[in-house]
Amino acid sequence: MSKEKLIKRYSAAERINHWIVALCFLLLAISGLAFFYPAFFWLTGVFGTPQLARIIHPFVGVLMFVGFARQFFRYWQHNFIDQEDIKWMKSVKSVLAGHEVGDTGKYNGGQKGMFWLMTGCLLVLICTGVVIWRPYFAYSFPIDVVRIALLLHAWSALALIAGIIVHVYAAIWVRGTIRAMVEGVVTHAWAKKHHPRWYREMTGDKHKP
């Protein structure tokens, strides 16, 4: 039996950073939903008590923002949308059926869209989060500004939660993707199928399909 030929996709530092951001998101999503929807208030128990949840939530938010900022500066140059990505986006049905479309680089159109959605949402969340953060900053702003910030915070959070759900679904749907973020490697076959341009860059293969 021949040994799998593997390509390194993520370093240990990148994977640790990713999972820290993911854990922060989970804690923030659970506690945030508890704050905004009375039916979910019992979820504040994720931090022990409702009082602790209100205290800890913003600090975890800052940690998530810092963690994602590290990811942003590491990956932004790989996430500019080009013609191949537009071709991919227009052929999502074919992609879901298992037929990859376009000469995809390190990230496909969907992943790039998620990257920029997350970037935008987190910028709104950190800015509005500071405005509504009691007892440190909220009292420095007019009540109308705080109310608008609360609405924007909630809308951005819901958009981010929806995006992350799609992100997780896609990671499970495309076999081999989770391995990349757990072990840091993918097979040559996986890379060649899902990210052909990146595959050629990593292997030096000059043949374009």
N, C-alpha and C positions, 0 to 999 in steps of 0.2 A: 504494500500500500504506500503510495507516494505521499510525501509530506506536503501540506498546504503551502502555497507560496503566498506570503503575506506582505502587506504594505502598511507602514506606520501612518496612522491618520491623526492621532492626538497623543501628545506627551502626557506624562503623569500629572504635571502641573495644570495642564489644560483640563484634564478630566476632573481633578479635584475642584478646580474653579467652577466648572459646570455643575457639579453636584452640590456645591455650597449654594450657588444661585438657585438651583432647583429646590433645595430644602427650604431656603428662605421664601421662595415663591409659595410653596405649599403651606407653610405656616401663616404667611400673610393672607393668602386667599381664604383659608379657613377662618381666621380671626376677622378678616375684613367682611366676609359674608355675614358673620355673626353680628357685627356692629350695625350693618345696614338693613338686615332682615330679621325681625323679631322671632320668626319661626326657627331661625338658626342660632339664636342667642346661646344655646347650650354648647355650641362649638367653641365658645370662649375658653372652655375647659382645656383647650390645647396648651394654654400657658398656665394652667392651674386654676385661676379664678378670673372673673370678668375684670376686676381691678388690675390684676397683673397683666392681663391681655392688653388693656388700654395703655399701660406703661411700656410694655415690651414691643408691641406692634411697630411703632415708628422707628425704634432702634434696629429692628430686624430689617425694616424697609431701607434704612441707610446702608446696612451691610449688603443687602441685595443690590442696591444701586452701585456701590463700590465694586462689588464682584462683577456685575455686568459691564461696568466701565472698563474693567481690565479686559474682558472679552471683546468689547467694542474696539479698543485700540489694537487688539491682536488680530481681529478678523475683518475690519471695515474694508480693507483693500480688496478682499475676495468677494465682496457683496454688492458691487456695482452691477446693475441690471443691464444686460446687453441683448442683442437680437436673438441669440440662442435661448435666453431665458424667456423672452416673449413667446417664442415658438413653443417652449415647454408649457408655459401657462395656458396657451390656447389649446393645448392637447392633453389637458388634465385627465379627461376620460380615458384616453389611450394609456396614460401613465398608470392610472388606477387599475387598468386591465393587465398591467405587467409589461407594457411595451414602452420603453424609454424613448424619448423624443429629443432631438437636438444634440449638439456637441457640448455637453455640460462640463463645466469646470469643477472646482472643488465643491461648490454649492449650486443646487438647481434653483429655478425660479421661485419655487415654494419656500425653500429655506431662506433665500434672500428676502422674500417678502416678510417672512416671520422675523428676520433679523431687524428690518427697519420698523416693523410694527412694534416690536419690543423696545427698540430704541426710543421711538416717539412716545409710547405709553409710559416708559420709566421716567422720561424727562418731565412729562406732565405730572406723574405721581410724586416725584421727589419735590417739585416746585409747589404743588398744591399741598403736599404732606407737611411741608414746613409751615405754610400759612395756617393750617388747621391744627398744628401741634401744640397742645396744651400740656403744661402751663408755660412752655418756653417762648413760643412765638405768636400764637394766635391772638393774644391781647394787644399786639402791636399793629393789628390790621383792623379796618372798619368791619363791622358785622356783615355788611353786604358782600364784601370781598371774601370773607370766610365762607359765607353761604355758597357763593359761586365756586369757590375752591372745592368745597365738599361735593358739589355736583360733578365737577370735572374729574375729581379724584375717583368717584364712584363709576363714572362712565369709562374712564381709562382702565380702571381695574377690571371691569366686565369685559372690555375689548381684549385685554391681555389674557384673561382667563379663557375666553373663547379661542384665542390664538394658540395658547399652550395646549388646550385640549386637542386641537387639530395637529399640532406639532407632535404630541405623544402618540396619537393615533397613527400618524405617518411613520413614526419611528418603529412602531410595532408592525405595521403593515409591510414595510420594506425589510424583508429578512436580512439580517446582517448589520443593520444600522445600530442597534443597541450594543452589539459587540464592540463597535467602534468607540463608544463612549464608556464602556466598561473595561475592555482590555486594551483599547487604543489602536487596534489593528483591524484591517479588512483584507479579504482575499483579493487576489489579482482579478478573478472573475467578477467579483462584486464591483470593484472599482471600474473595470472596463465596461460593464453593463450600465451602471448608474452615473458614473462621472468620467466618461471617456477622455475628455481633454485633460483632466487632472491626472488620470492614469498615465497618459503619454508623458506628461510633465515629470511624473515621479519615476517612470521606468526608462525614459529616453526613447520610447517606441515612436518612430516617426510615421507609422502607418495610421492614416486617418480613415475611420470606417465610412 
